[in-house]
């Protein structure tokens, strides 16, 4: 009898703790479905297909942040993103490199220096909502657990990724 009472009490405390802890973690879990994870940029097609697998360019997607990595040159850039339906807005692009001097680290990438993003398939425009910053909107053509295909709004080029 005493064991049953103790067991019921332990189960009640466990349930109470689970109900108290789980909602606090709710907003920290990724909600991007198949889009979350590490993507390797395999090909850029601008009318002519260019395989760039050997350049080792990656987009790592977590929560609301994308890290762009060039594994060969040890270059990293970051951006926030907003994914709604078949649209992907990449904004607040920030440059970071282990080899950068302190004046360059973690600075917003200005429109005039957006060419550092071209290798990653980003041809950014001035962000009309955030003064002094740049952004890029993509159309999501394909998104599965293993493949991602993006195109720019004018369909002038396409980016093909594989889940890494």
PyMOL CGO cylinders between C-alpha atoms (Angstrom):
from pymol import cmd
from pymol.cgo import CYLINDER

trace = [
    CYLINDER, 0.00, 0.00, 0.00, 2.77, 2.40, 0.95, 0.3, 1, 1, 1, 1, 1, 1,
    CYLINDER, 2.77, 2.40, 0.95, 4.68, 1.52, -2.24, 0.3, 1, 1, 1, 1, 1, 1,
    CYLINDER, 4.68, 1.52, -2.24, 1.64, 2.39, -4.39, 0.3, 1, 1, 1, 1, 1, 1,
    CYLINDER, 1.64, 2.39, -4.39, 1.26, 5.73, -2.69, 0.3, 1, 1, 1, 1, 1, 1,
    CYLINDER, 1.26, 5.73, -2.69, 4.98, 6.50, -3.18, 0.3, 1, 1, 1, 1, 1, 1,
    CYLINDER, 4.98, 6.50, -3.18, 4.79, 5.41, -6.83, 0.3, 1, 1, 1, 1, 1, 1,
    CYLINDER, 4.79, 5.41, -6.83, 1.73, 7.61, -7.46, 0.3, 1, 1, 1, 1, 1, 1,
    CYLINDER, 1.73, 7.61, -7.46, 3.47, 10.56, -5.82, 0.3, 1, 1, 1, 1, 1, 1,
    CYLINDER, 3.47, 10.56, -5.82, 6.61, 10.06, -7.96, 0.3, 1, 1, 1, 1, 1, 1,
    CYLINDER, 6.61, 10.06, -7.96, 4.52, 9.81, -11.12, 0.3, 1, 1, 1, 1, 1, 1,
    CYLINDER, 4.52, 9.81, -11.12, 2.63, 12.99, -10.22, 0.3, 1, 1, 1, 1, 1, 1,
    CYLINDER, 2.63, 12.99, -10.22, 5.91, 14.89, -9.65, 0.3, 1, 1, 1, 1, 1, 1,
    CYLINDER, 5.91, 14.89, -9.65, 7.34, 13.58, -12.92, 0.3, 1, 1, 1, 1, 1, 1,
    CYLINDER, 7.34, 13.58, -12.92, 4.25, 14.70, -14.82, 0.3, 1, 1, 1, 1, 1, 1,
    CYLINDER, 4.25, 14.70, -14.82, 4.34, 18.09, -13.09, 0.3, 1, 1, 1, 1, 1, 1,
    CYLINDER, 4.34, 18.09, -13.09, 8.02, 18.61, -13.99, 0.3, 1, 1, 1, 1, 1, 1,
    CYLINDER, 8.02, 18.61, -13.99, 7.48, 17.59, -17.62, 0.3, 1, 1, 1, 1, 1, 1,
    CYLINDER, 7.48, 17.59, -17.62, 4.56, 19.99, -17.97, 0.3, 1, 1, 1, 1, 1, 1,
    CYLINDER, 4.56, 19.99, -17.97, 6.62, 22.77, -16.39, 0.3, 1, 1, 1, 1, 1, 1,
    CYLINDER, 6.62, 22.77, -16.39, 9.82, 22.22, -18.42, 0.3, 1, 1, 1, 1, 1, 1,
    CYLINDER, 9.82, 22.22, -18.42, 8.60, 21.37, -21.93, 0.3, 1, 1, 1, 1, 1, 1,
    CYLINDER, 8.60, 21.37, -21.93, 6.76, 24.63, -22.68, 0.3, 1, 1, 1, 1, 1, 1,
    CYLINDER, 6.76, 24.63, -22.68, 9.86, 26.66, -21.77, 0.3, 1, 1, 1, 1, 1, 1,
    CYLINDER, 9.86, 26.66, -21.77, 11.90, 24.83, -24.44, 0.3, 1, 1, 1, 1, 1, 1,
    CYLINDER, 11.90, 24.83, -24.44, 9.19, 25.11, -27.07, 0.3, 1, 1, 1, 1, 1, 1,
    CYLINDER, 9.19, 25.11, -27.07, 10.45, 28.31, -28.74, 0.3, 1, 1, 1, 1, 1, 1,
    CYLINDER, 10.45, 28.31, -28.74, 14.06, 27.12, -28.93, 0.3, 1, 1, 1, 1, 1, 1,
    CYLINDER, 14.06, 27.12, -28.93, 13.41, 24.05, -31.04, 0.3, 1, 1, 1, 1, 1, 1,
    CYLINDER, 13.41, 24.05, -31.04, 13.83, 24.47, -34.78, 0.3, 1, 1, 1, 1, 1, 1,
    CYLINDER, 13.83, 24.47, -34.78, 10.60, 24.70, -36.72, 0.3, 1, 1, 1, 1, 1, 1,
    CYLINDER, 10.60, 24.70, -36.72, 12.03, 24.64, -40.23, 0.3, 1, 1, 1, 1, 1, 1,
    CYLINDER, 12.03, 24.64, -40.23, 11.32, 21.01, -41.06, 0.3, 1, 1, 1, 1, 1, 1,
    CYLINDER, 11.32, 21.01, -41.06, 13.53, 19.64, -43.83, 0.3, 1, 1, 1, 1, 1, 1,
    CYLINDER, 13.53, 19.64, -43.83, 15.20, 23.04, -44.30, 0.3, 1, 1, 1, 1, 1, 1,
    CYLINDER, 15.20, 23.04, -44.30, 17.21, 22.68, -41.06, 0.3, 1, 1, 1, 1, 1, 1,
    CYLINDER, 17.21, 22.68, -41.06, 20.67, 21.19, -41.33, 0.3, 1, 1, 1, 1, 1, 1,
    CYLINDER, 20.67, 21.19, -41.33, 23.85, 21.41, -43.39, 0.3, 1, 1, 1, 1, 1, 1,
    CYLINDER, 23.85, 21.41, -43.39, 23.47, 21.95, -47.14, 0.3, 1, 1, 1, 1, 1, 1,
    CYLINDER, 23.47, 21.95, -47.14, 26.31, 21.73, -49.65, 0.3, 1, 1, 1, 1, 1, 1,
    CYLINDER, 26.31, 21.73, -49.65, 26.01, 23.98, -52.70, 0.3, 1, 1, 1, 1, 1, 1,
    CYLINDER, 26.01, 23.98, -52.70, 26.53, 21.61, -55.63, 0.3, 1, 1, 1, 1, 1, 1,
    CYLINDER, 26.53, 21.61, -55.63, 25.60, 23.61, -58.71, 0.3, 1, 1, 1, 1, 1, 1,
    CYLINDER, 25.60, 23.61, -58.71, 24.76, 27.09, -59.94, 0.3, 1, 1, 1, 1, 1, 1,
    CYLINDER, 24.76, 27.09, -59.94, 22.79, 27.23, -63.17, 0.3, 1, 1, 1, 1, 1, 1,
    CYLINDER, 22.79, 27.23, -63.17, 22.60, 30.64, -64.83, 0.3, 1, 1, 1, 1, 1, 1,
    CYLINDER, 22.60, 30.64, -64.83, 21.70, 29.29, -68.26, 0.3, 1, 1, 1, 1, 1, 1,
    CYLINDER, 21.70, 29.29, -68.26, 24.86, 27.18, -68.14, 0.3, 1, 1, 1, 1, 1, 1,
    CYLINDER, 24.86, 27.18, -68.14, 25.29, 24.62, -65.39, 0.3, 1, 1, 1, 1, 1, 1,
    CYLINDER, 25.29, 24.62, -65.39, 28.39, 25.11, -63.20, 0.3, 1, 1, 1, 1, 1, 1,
    CYLINDER, 28.39, 25.11, -63.20, 29.31, 22.30, -60.82, 0.3, 1, 1, 1, 1, 1, 1,
    CYLINDER, 29.31, 22.30, -60.82, 30.91, 23.78, -57.72, 0.3, 1, 1, 1, 1, 1, 1,
    CYLINDER, 30.91, 23.78, -57.72, 30.97, 20.73, -55.48, 0.3, 1, 1, 1, 1, 1, 1,
    CYLINDER, 30.97, 20.73, -55.48, 34.79, 20.93, -55.17, 0.3, 1, 1, 1, 1, 1, 1,
    CYLINDER, 34.79, 20.93, -55.17, 34.62, 24.47, -53.76, 0.3, 1, 1, 1, 1, 1, 1,
    CYLINDER, 34.62, 24.47, -53.76, 33.11, 23.07, -50.52, 0.3, 1, 1, 1, 1, 1, 1,
    CYLINDER, 33.11, 23.07, -50.52, 30.52, 25.81, -49.98, 0.3, 1, 1, 1, 1, 1, 1,
    CYLINDER, 30.52, 25.81, -49.98, 27.93, 25.14, -47.26, 0.3, 1, 1, 1, 1, 1, 1,
    CYLINDER, 27.93, 25.14, -47.26, 24.76, 26.69, -45.89, 0.3, 1, 1, 1, 1, 1, 1,
    CYLINDER, 24.76, 26.69, -45.89, 24.13, 25.56, -42.31, 0.3, 1, 1, 1, 1, 1, 1,
    CYLINDER, 24.13, 25.56, -42.31, 20.54, 26.31, -41.25, 0.3, 1, 1, 1, 1, 1, 1,
    CYLINDER, 20.54, 26.31, -41.25, 19.50, 26.46, -37.58, 0.3, 1, 1, 1, 1, 1, 1,
    CYLINDER, 19.50, 26.46, -37.58, 16.46, 28.12, -36.02, 0.3, 1, 1, 1, 1, 1, 1,
    CYLINDER, 16.46, 28.12, -36.02, 16.42, 31.53, -37.82, 0.3, 1, 1, 1, 1, 1, 1,
    CYLINDER, 16.42, 31.53, -37.82, 20.11, 31.75, -38.79, 0.3, 1, 1, 1, 1, 1, 1,
    CYLINDER, 20.11, 31.75, -38.79, 22.13, 30.60, -41.81, 0.3, 1, 1, 1, 1, 1, 1,
    CYLINDER, 22.13, 30.60, -41.81, 25.89, 30.22, -41.61, 0.3, 1, 1, 1, 1, 1, 1,
    CYLINDER, 25.89, 30.22, -41.61, 27.61, 30.33, -45.00, 0.3, 1, 1, 1, 1, 1, 1,
    CYLINDER, 27.61, 30.33, -45.00, 30.95, 28.49, -44.92, 0.3, 1, 1, 1, 1, 1, 1,
    CYLINDER, 30.95, 28.49, -44.92, 33.75, 28.15, -47.44, 0.3, 1, 1, 1, 1, 1, 1,
    CYLINDER, 33.75, 28.15, -47.44, 35.63, 25.19, -45.98, 0.3, 1, 1, 1, 1, 1, 1,
    CYLINDER, 35.63, 25.19, -45.98, 38.69, 25.70, -48.21, 0.3, 1, 1, 1, 1, 1, 1,
    CYLINDER, 38.69, 25.70, -48.21, 39.27, 29.40, -47.46, 0.3, 1, 1, 1, 1, 1, 1,
    CYLINDER, 39.27, 29.40, -47.46, 37.99, 29.23, -43.85, 0.3, 1, 1, 1, 1, 1, 1,
    CYLINDER, 37.99, 29.23, -43.85, 35.46, 32.01, -44.51, 0.3, 1, 1, 1, 1, 1, 1,
    CYLINDER, 35.46, 32.01, -44.51, 32.15, 32.29, -42.68, 0.3, 1, 1, 1, 1, 1, 1,
    CYLINDER, 32.15, 32.29, -42.68, 29.24, 34.65, -43.10, 0.3, 1, 1, 1, 1, 1, 1,
    CYLINDER, 29.24, 34.65, -43.10, 25.93, 34.74, -41.29, 0.3, 1, 1, 1, 1, 1, 1,
    CYLINDER, 25.93, 34.74, -41.29, 22.41, 35.87, -42.08, 0.3, 1, 1, 1, 1, 1, 1,
    CYLINDER, 22.41, 35.87, -42.08, 18.93, 35.74, -40.64, 0.3, 1, 1, 1, 1, 1, 1,
    CYLINDER, 18.93, 35.74, -40.64, 16.21, 34.21, -42.75, 0.3, 1, 1, 1, 1, 1, 1,
    CYLINDER, 16.21, 34.21, -42.75, 12.45, 34.10, -42.98, 0.3, 1, 1, 1, 1, 1, 1,
    CYLINDER, 12.45, 34.10, -42.98, 10.89, 31.10, -44.73, 0.3, 1, 1, 1, 1, 1, 1,
    CYLINDER, 10.89, 31.10, -44.73, 7.22, 31.43, -45.66, 0.3, 1, 1, 1, 1, 1, 1,
    CYLINDER, 7.22, 31.43, -45.66, 5.65, 28.97, -48.05, 0.3, 1, 1, 1, 1, 1, 1,
    CYLINDER, 5.65, 28.97, -48.05, 7.82, 28.81, -51.15, 0.3, 1, 1, 1, 1, 1, 1,
    CYLINDER, 7.82, 28.81, -51.15, 9.71, 32.06, -50.36, 0.3, 1, 1, 1, 1, 1, 1,
    CYLINDER, 9.71, 32.06, -50.36, 13.01, 32.36, -48.54, 0.3, 1, 1, 1, 1, 1, 1,
    CYLINDER, 13.01, 32.36, -48.54, 14.17, 35.83, -47.48, 0.3, 1, 1, 1, 1, 1, 1,
    CYLINDER, 14.17, 35.83, -47.48, 17.84, 36.05, -46.45, 0.3, 1, 1, 1, 1, 1, 1,
    CYLINDER, 17.84, 36.05, -46.45, 18.66, 39.32, -44.67, 0.3, 1, 1, 1, 1, 1, 1,
    CYLINDER, 18.66, 39.32, -44.67, 21.03, 40.97, -42.15, 0.3, 1, 1, 1, 1, 1, 1,
    CYLINDER, 21.03, 40.97, -42.15, 24.06, 39.45, -43.87, 0.3, 1, 1, 1, 1, 1, 1,
    CYLINDER, 24.06, 39.45, -43.87, 27.15, 39.68, -41.69, 0.3, 1, 1, 1, 1, 1, 1,
    CYLINDER, 27.15, 39.68, -41.69, 30.78, 38.91, -42.62, 0.3, 1, 1, 1, 1, 1, 1,
    CYLINDER, 30.78, 38.91, -42.62, 33.04, 36.92, -40.33, 0.3, 1, 1, 1, 1, 1, 1,
    CYLINDER, 33.04, 36.92, -40.33, 36.44, 35.32, -40.92, 0.3, 1, 1, 1, 1, 1, 1,
    CYLINDER, 36.44, 35.32, -40.92, 39.16, 33.99, -38.64, 0.3, 1, 1, 1, 1, 1, 1,
    CYLINDER, 39.16, 33.99, -38.64, 41.62, 35.87, -40.88, 0.3, 1, 1, 1, 1, 1, 1,
    CYLINDER, 41.62, 35.87, -40.88, 39.80, 39.22, -40.83, 0.3, 1, 1, 1, 1, 1, 1,
    CYLINDER, 39.80, 39.22, -40.83, 41.18, 42.18, -38.97, 0.3, 1, 1, 1, 1, 1, 1,
    CYLINDER, 41.18, 42.18, -38.97, 39.20, 43.57, -36.01, 0.3, 1, 1, 1, 1, 1, 1,
    CYLINDER, 39.20, 43.57, -36.01, 37.70, 46.32, -38.17, 0.3, 1, 1, 1, 1, 1, 1,
    CYLINDER, 37.70, 46.32, -38.17, 36.08, 43.75, -40.49, 0.3, 1, 1, 1, 1, 1, 1,
    CYLINDER, 36.08, 43.75, -40.49, 34.81, 41.19, -38.00, 0.3, 1, 1, 1, 1, 1, 1,
    CYLINDER, 34.81, 41.19, -38.00, 31.07, 40.84, -37.71, 0.3, 1, 1, 1, 1, 1, 1,
    CYLINDER, 31.07, 40.84, -37.71, 30.23, 43.92, -39.75, 0.3, 1, 1, 1, 1, 1, 1,
    CYLINDER, 30.23, 43.92, -39.75, 27.09, 44.18, -41.85, 0.3, 1, 1, 1, 1, 1, 1,
    CYLINDER, 27.09, 44.18, -41.85, 27.99, 43.52, -45.46, 0.3, 1, 1, 1, 1, 1, 1,
    CYLINDER, 27.99, 43.52, -45.46, 27.32, 46.76, -47.35, 0.3, 1, 1, 1, 1, 1, 1,
    CYLINDER, 27.32, 46.76, -47.35, 25.76, 46.81, -50.80, 0.3, 1, 1, 1, 1, 1, 1,
    CYLINDER, 25.76, 46.81, -50.80, 29.07, 47.91, -52.34, 0.3, 1, 1, 1, 1, 1, 1,
    CYLINDER, 29.07, 47.91, -52.34, 30.85, 44.77, -51.03, 0.3, 1, 1, 1, 1, 1, 1,
    CYLINDER, 30.85, 44.77, -51.03, 28.13, 42.22, -51.75, 0.3, 1, 1, 1, 1, 1, 1,
    CYLINDER, 28.13, 42.22, -51.75, 30.41, 40.41, -54.23, 0.3, 1, 1, 1, 1, 1, 1,
    CYLINDER, 30.41, 40.41, -54.23, 31.82, 38.38, -51.28, 0.3, 1, 1, 1, 1, 1, 1,
    CYLINDER, 31.82, 38.38, -51.28, 28.48, 36.55, -51.35, 0.3, 1, 1, 1, 1, 1, 1,
    CYLINDER, 28.48, 36.55, -51.35, 28.46, 35.59, -55.04, 0.3, 1, 1, 1, 1, 1, 1,
    CYLINDER, 28.46, 35.59, -55.04, 30.25, 32.26, -54.46, 0.3, 1, 1, 1, 1, 1, 1,
    CYLINDER, 30.25, 32.26, -54.46, 27.41, 31.24, -52.15, 0.3, 1, 1, 1, 1, 1, 1,
    CYLINDER, 27.41, 31.24, -52.15, 24.81, 32.03, -54.84, 0.3, 1, 1, 1, 1, 1, 1,
    CYLINDER, 24.81, 32.03, -54.84, 23.67, 35.28, -53.26, 0.3, 1, 1, 1, 1, 1, 1,
    CYLINDER, 23.67, 35.28, -53.26, 23.21, 38.29, -55.52, 0.3, 1, 1, 1, 1, 1, 1,
    CYLINDER, 23.21, 38.29, -55.52, 21.89, 40.63, -52.85, 0.3, 1, 1, 1, 1, 1, 1,
    CYLINDER, 21.89, 40.63, -52.85, 19.99, 43.88, -53.31, 0.3, 1, 1, 1, 1, 1, 1,
    CYLINDER, 19.99, 43.88, -53.31, 19.59, 46.83, -50.96, 0.3, 1, 1, 1, 1, 1, 1,
    CYLINDER, 19.59, 46.83, -50.96, 17.15, 46.07, -48.16, 0.3, 1, 1, 1, 1, 1, 1,
    CYLINDER, 17.15, 46.07, -48.16, 14.38, 48.67, -48.26, 0.3, 1, 1, 1, 1, 1, 1,
    CYLINDER, 14.38, 48.67, -48.26, 13.22, 47.81, -44.74, 0.3, 1, 1, 1, 1, 1, 1,
    CYLINDER, 13.22, 47.81, -44.74, 16.66, 47.91, -43.08, 0.3, 1, 1, 1, 1, 1, 1,
    CYLINDER, 16.66, 47.91, -43.08, 18.74, 50.94, -44.04, 0.3, 1, 1, 1, 1, 1, 1,
    CYLINDER, 18.74, 50.94, -44.04, 22.34, 50.17, -44.99, 0.3, 1, 1, 1, 1, 1, 1,
    CYLINDER, 22.34, 50.17, -44.99, 21.79, 46.43, -45.22, 0.3, 1, 1, 1, 1, 1, 1,
    CYLINDER, 21.79, 46.43, -45.22, 21.28, 43.93, -48.03, 0.3, 1, 1, 1, 1, 1, 1,
    CYLINDER, 21.28, 43.93, -48.03, 18.93, 41.01, -48.63, 0.3, 1, 1, 1, 1, 1, 1,
    CYLINDER, 18.93, 41.01, -48.63, 18.00, 38.32, -51.15, 0.3, 1, 1, 1, 1, 1, 1,
    CYLINDER, 18.00, 38.32, -51.15, 14.69, 36.59, -51.80, 0.3, 1, 1, 1, 1, 1, 1,
    CYLINDER, 14.69, 36.59, -51.80, 14.62, 33.09, -53.26, 0.3, 1, 1, 1, 1, 1, 1,
    CYLINDER, 14.62, 33.09, -53.26, 11.86, 30.84, -54.55, 0.3, 1, 1, 1, 1, 1, 1,
    CYLINDER, 11.86, 30.84, -54.55, 12.04, 27.35, -53.08, 0.3, 1, 1, 1, 1, 1, 1,
    CYLINDER, 12.04, 27.35, -53.08, 11.63, 25.02, -56.06, 0.3, 1, 1, 1, 1, 1, 1,
    CYLINDER, 11.63, 25.02, -56.06, 12.42, 21.78, -54.24, 0.3, 1, 1, 1, 1, 1, 1,
    CYLINDER, 12.42, 21.78, -54.24, 12.80, 21.01, -50.54, 0.3, 1, 1, 1, 1, 1, 1,
    CYLINDER, 12.80, 21.01, -50.54, 13.11, 17.43, -49.33, 0.3, 1, 1, 1, 1, 1, 1,
    CYLINDER, 13.11, 17.43, -49.33, 15.17, 15.81, -46.60, 0.3, 1, 1, 1, 1, 1, 1,
    CYLINDER, 15.17, 15.81, -46.60, 18.02, 15.33, -49.12, 0.3, 1, 1, 1, 1, 1, 1,
    CYLINDER, 18.02, 15.33, -49.12, 17.66, 18.02, -51.81, 0.3, 1, 1, 1, 1, 1, 1,
    CYLINDER, 17.66, 18.02, -51.81, 17.14, 21.77, -51.98, 0.3, 1, 1, 1, 1, 1, 1,
    CYLINDER, 17.14, 21.77, -51.98, 16.72, 23.84, -55.15, 0.3, 1, 1, 1, 1, 1, 1,
    CYLINDER, 16.72, 23.84, -55.15, 16.41, 27.63, -54.96, 0.3, 1, 1, 1, 1, 1, 1,
    CYLINDER, 16.41, 27.63, -54.96, 16.00, 30.22, -57.70, 0.3, 1, 1, 1, 1, 1, 1,
    CYLINDER, 16.00, 30.22, -57.70, 16.08, 33.99, -57.66, 0.3, 1, 1, 1, 1, 1, 1,
    CYLINDER, 16.08, 33.99, -57.66, 12.80, 35.86, -58.10, 0.3, 1, 1, 1, 1, 1, 1,
    CYLINDER, 12.80, 35.86, -58.10, 13.44, 36.43, -61.82, 0.3, 1, 1, 1, 1, 1, 1,
    CYLINDER, 13.44, 36.43, -61.82, 14.41, 32.78, -62.44, 0.3, 1, 1, 1, 1, 1, 1,
    CYLINDER, 14.41, 32.78, -62.44, 17.72, 33.92, -63.92, 0.3, 1, 1, 1, 1, 1, 1,
    CYLINDER, 17.72, 33.92, -63.92, 19.71, 31.41, -61.89, 0.3, 1, 1, 1, 1, 1, 1,
    CYLINDER, 19.71, 31.41, -61.89, 19.16, 28.27, -59.82, 0.3, 1, 1, 1, 1, 1, 1,
    CYLINDER, 19.16, 28.27, -59.82, 21.08, 26.88, -56.85, 0.3, 1, 1, 1, 1, 1, 1,
    CYLINDER, 21.08, 26.88, -56.85, 21.14, 23.13, -56.23, 0.3, 1, 1, 1, 1, 1, 1,
    CYLINDER, 21.14, 23.13, -56.23, 22.09, 21.73, -52.82, 0.3, 1, 1, 1, 1, 1, 1,
    CYLINDER, 22.09, 21.73, -52.82, 22.44, 18.33, -51.22, 0.3, 1, 1, 1, 1, 1, 1,
    CYLINDER, 22.44, 18.33, -51.22, 21.94, 17.60, -47.53, 0.3, 1, 1, 1, 1, 1, 1,
    CYLINDER, 21.94, 17.60, -47.53, 25.37, 17.04, -46.05, 0.3, 1, 1, 1, 1, 1, 1,
]
cmd.load_cgo(trace, "trace")
